[in-house]
Amino acid sequence: MLAHVETLFHVSSASNRDSIRRHGLDWTRMGAARGIAGSHSPELNGVFLCLDEFEVGWFVQLNNTGGPVDVWAVTGITGAELLEAGTGHMYFPGKIPPEHLQLATWPPAGR
């Protein structure tokens, strides 16, 4: 079980920005752009979340969306609520409302 993490992160195509601001992170709304790994449909019923800046950087580098990506800071989710996706990455098995999201500056200042 993971300890409480104050802020998690999600990497998504920038073309999803308006939908995310309106509806939050919701895999059932996938369609405006491919997933970060290039998929055309959700890999699972949930939202992939990064635990730290290293993992965010990995997803940003992986970018197979065909365009720029956004990094979203996610609050209100605890590490205990995350599941392992079978890939070594973690996901939240639910939708995350927009009030728990903030568009982050990437890369972080000073990096």
C-alpha positions, -999 to +999 in steps of 0.1 A: +000+000+000+013+035-009+016+062+016-005+094+013+008+115-016-002+152-015-001+158-053-003+132-081+000+140-118-017+131-151-003+136-186-028+141-214-029+155-249-033+193-249-063+188-272-081+174-242-076+205-221-111+220-225-128+187-218-107+181-187-114+216-174-151+210-179-155+173-170-124+164-151-104+132-159-129+107-173-117+078-195-153+075-210-147+108-227-116+097-245-117+104-282-104+139-289-069+125-290-050+092-287-038+082-253-002+090-242+009+055-254-009+060-287-040+039-279-074+049-295-094+036-266-089+034-228-065+007-216-086+003-185-115+018-166-096+045-147-071+073-149-033+067-150-016+089-124+021+096-119+035+095-084+064+119-089+082+142-114+104+114-127+073+094-138+057+125-153+089+130-173+087+094-186+051+099-197+059+132-213+088+116-233+065+086-242+040+110-259+024+093-288-006+116-291+006+134-322+009+168-305+018+186-273+008+174-239-004+189-206+006+179-171-023+181-146-017+183-108-042+161-091-052+165-054-078+147-033-066+112-041-046+091-017-020+066-026-041+040-009-068+045-036-045+037-065-043+003-082-014-012-101-021-014-139+000-044-146+025-022-163+043-009-132+022+023-134-006+033-111-042+043-119-072+055-100-103+034-107-127+063-110-134+097-125-116+127-110-137+159-109-123+192-123-121+208-088-093+183-080-072+194-110-049+222-119-029+226-151+008+224-140+038+241-154+061+216-171+090+213-167+089+227-132+107+260-127+144+256-121+147+223-141 
